Amino acid sequence: MHEYSLVRAMADRVEQEARERGATAISRVAVRIGSMSGVEPELFASAFTLCREGILAGAELEIRRSEAAWGCPACAAPIRAGAVLRCPACGTSAKLLSGDEIILEQIEMEVP
């Protein structure tokens, strides 16, 4: 379950940000997970529950999903979902533009 190692790394980063700002608590963490990232949101959420300790003990996790978007790297034409991954205009192989990301987007913390 690689989700646990991803969550542990994220928790370490959140704790570091909290320390740098003198936070006393973290109330919410928002993460964007792309549909092509190889991460299962349900497993990510379960792993987060296991990592909620210390300053993260009361934190909620918000998972925001992002769908894959493909486009042509040569002419910038968008390629619709489910289509052959080749540009209909110029024939160039498609490039994944988004949807493979795992991004820590927001941390809500209490700072004195």
Summary of the structure (lengths in Angstrom):
residues: 112
radius of gyration: 18.0
end to end distance: 36.9
largest distance: 57.2
contacts: 312
relative contact order: 0.27
helix: 30%
strand: 33%
